Amino acid sequence: MRHHKYNSGFKFVLEPEDFNKYTEKELLQYCPGATMYMPGVNDFSSKILNKQMPGLTSLVFDFEDACPHDRVEEAEANVLSMLDIFAAALDEQKISYDDLPLVFCRVRNHDQFIRFADKLTKQQAKVLAGINFPKFNSQNGEVYMFYLKKLNEKLDEIIYGMPIIEDSRVAYKETRMSELLSIKHILDSNKNLILQVRVGATDFSSF
């Protein structure tokens, strides 16, 4: 895969292959690799358009930990603007899908996800690979997945969910097994929309 694209002179037994958000899910789920988190208020578009980071394969614009609460709406506007810029560059053939990292957004909670999703256009969705759902659990998981499915249907696009398991119900052994089984039921019911499940080790270490 193109994790080694920056090392073009190296001879591999199998040459790296390109991937993008439209790659078959069975392969794409193994592709994100190490992910760079970027505060949603930062404008990162020029670095992508100028191909300054060829080793970057996945990028998360963050509305949660890396974004102050009072700047979330500013961050949303900035991210939507960057998605517009990327989509326009694709249409104008200034870049190709293979030049874009997989782009995700990490929302703060399900209410903010619903608000942000309502602002997304089909053009922007062309370059958005998915949404990271922090502190995903048995209580908010159904809400996240309901609105993710609704968003995909509205835009006739594929935007994946990437749940992050990191809350106290899994951290504490007294509730861990029942909570994981409940989460599994939600994930199994929405398997076609789940690209990966991630674990928030930093949050777990704080309990």
C-alpha positions in Angstrom: 0.0 0.0 0.0 1.1 3.6 -0.4 2.4 3.9 3.2 5.8 3.7 1.5 5.1 6.1 -1.3 7.6 8.6 0.0 10.4 6.0 -0.5 10.0 5.7 -4.3 13.5 4.4 -4.9 13.1 1.4 -2.6 12.5 -2.0 -4.3 9.7 -4.0 -2.8 8.7 -7.6 -3.5 5.2 -6.2 -4.1 5.0 -2.6 -5.2 2.9 -0.3 -3.0 -0.6 0.2 -4.2 -2.8 3.3 -4.1 -6.1 3.5 -2.2 -8.8 6.0 -1.5 -12.2 6.3 0.2 -13.8 4.4 -2.6 -11.5 1.3 -2.3 -13.4 -1.8 -1.4 -14.0 -1.8 2.4 -12.5 -5.3 2.8 -9.1 -3.7 1.8 -9.7 -0.1 3.0 -10.2 -1.2 6.6 -6.5 -2.1 6.7 -5.2 1.1 5.0 -5.4 4.1 7.4 -2.3 3.2 9.4 -0.8 5.8 11.6 -3.2 8.7 11.7 -2.3 12.4 12.2 -4.8 14.4 14.3 -5.1 18.1 13.4 -7.1 20.7 15.3 -10.2 21.6 13.2 -9.4 25.3 13.4 -6.1 24.8 11.5 -6.1 25.3 7.7 -4.1 22.3 6.4 -5.3 22.5 2.8 -2.1 24.0 1.2 0.0 21.1 2.5 -2.3 18.6 0.8 -2.6 20.5 -2.5 1.1 21.1 -2.7 1.8 17.4 -1.8 4.1 18.3 1.0 3.4 15.2 3.0 3.6 12.1 0.7 3.8 9.7 3.7 0.5 10.9 5.2 -2.2 8.3 4.5 -4.9 9.3 7.0 -5.8 12.6 8.7 -8.4 13.5 11.3 -9.7 17.0 11.7 -10.5 17.2 15.4 -13.5 18.9 17.0 -12.9 17.2 20.3 -9.7 17.2 22.5 -7.7 19.4 20.1 -10.4 22.0 19.7 -11.6 24.4 22.5 -15.3 24.3 23.1 -15.9 27.9 22.2 -14.2 27.4 18.7 -16.1 24.3 17.6 -18.4 26.2 15.1 -15.3 28.0 13.8 -13.6 24.6 13.3 -16.7 23.2 11.5 -16.7 26.1 9.1 -12.9 25.7 8.5 -13.2 22.0 7.9 -16.1 22.4 5.5 -14.1 25.0 3.6 -11.1 22.6 3.3 -13.4 19.9 2.0 -14.7 22.3 -0.6 -11.1 23.1 -1.6 -10.1 19.5 -1.9 -13.2 18.6 -3.9 -12.7 21.6 -6.3 -9.0 20.6 -6.8 -10.2 17.1 -7.7 -12.8 18.4 -10.2 -10.1 20.7 -11.7 -7.7 17.7 -11.9 -5.1 19.6 -9.8 -4.9 16.5 -7.6 -6.2 13.0 -7.8 -7.8 10.8 -5.2 -4.5 9.1 -4.8 -2.9 12.4 -3.7 -5.4 12.7 -0.8 -5.0 11.1 2.6 -8.1 9.4 4.0 -9.9 12.4 5.6 -11.9 11.9 8.8 -13.5 14.2 11.4 -13.6 13.4 15.1 -16.8 14.9 16.5 -17.3 15.9 20.2 -20.5 14.1 20.8 -23.6 12.9 19.0 -25.3 16.3 19.1 -22.4 18.0 17.4 -22.2 15.2 14.9 -25.9 15.7 14.0 -25.3 19.4 13.5 -22.1 19.0 11.5 -23.7 16.3 9.3 -26.6 18.5 8.5 -24.1 21.0 7.0 -22.3 18.5 4.7 -22.9 18.6 1.0 -22.5 15.8 -1.5 -19.5 17.7 -3.0 -17.8 17.8 0.4 -18.7 14.1 1.1 -16.7 13.1 -1.9 -13.5 13.7 0.0 -14.6 12.8 3.5 -13.8 9.1 4.3 -15.5 9.0 7.7 -16.4 10.2 11.1 -14.6 9.2 14.4 -17.1 8.7 17.2 -15.3 9.3 20.6 -16.4 7.5 23.8 -18.6 5.2 21.7 -20.7 3.0 24.0 -24.0 1.1 24.3 -25.9 4.3 25.2 -24.8 6.6 22.3 -23.8 4.0 19.7 -27.3 3.6 18.3 -27.7 7.3 17.9 -24.4 7.7 16.1 -25.1 4.9 13.7 -28.7 6.0 13.0 -27.6 9.4 11.9 -24.6 8.1 10.0 -26.8 5.8 8.0 -29.2 8.8 7.5 -26.3 10.9 6.2 -25.2 8.3 3.7 -28.7 7.9 2.4 -29.2 11.7 2.1 -26.0 12.3 0.2 -25.9 9.0 -1.7 -22.3 8.6 -0.6 -20.2 6.4 1.5 -19.0 8.0 4.8 -17.7 5.4 7.3 -17.9 5.4 11.0 -14.9 4.8 13.2 -16.0 4.2 16.8 -13.4 4.9 19.5 -13.9 2.7 22.6 -12.6 4.6 25.6 -15.1 5.1 28.3 -15.5 3.9 31.9 -18.0 1.2 31.1 -15.2 -0.7 29.3 -12.4 0.4 31.6 -14.0 -1.1 34.7 -14.1 -4.9 34.8 -17.5 -4.9 36.6 -19.2 -3.6 33.5 -16.7 -4.5 30.8 -18.1 -7.7 29.4 -21.7 -6.7 29.2 -20.7 -3.3 27.7 -18.5 -4.9 25.1 -21.2 -7.3 24.1 -23.7 -4.5 23.7 -21.3 -2.5 21.6 -20.6 -5.6 19.5 -24.3 -5.9 18.8 -24.4 -2.3 17.5 -21.3 -2.8 15.4 -22.6 -6.1 13.9 -25.9 -4.5 13.0 -24.0 -1.7 11.1 -21.0 -3.7 9.8 -21.2 -2.2 6.3 -20.6 1.3 7.7 -17.9 0.5 10.2 -14.4 0.9 8.8 -12.4 0.3 12.0 -12.9 0.3 15.7 -10.2 2.1 17.7 -9.3 2.0 21.3 -8.6 5.2 23.3 -5.7 4.0 25.5 -5.0 7.5 26.8 -8.5 7.8 28.2 -8.3 4.3 29.7 -5.1 5.1 31.5 -6.8 8.0 33.3 -9.4 5.8 35.1 
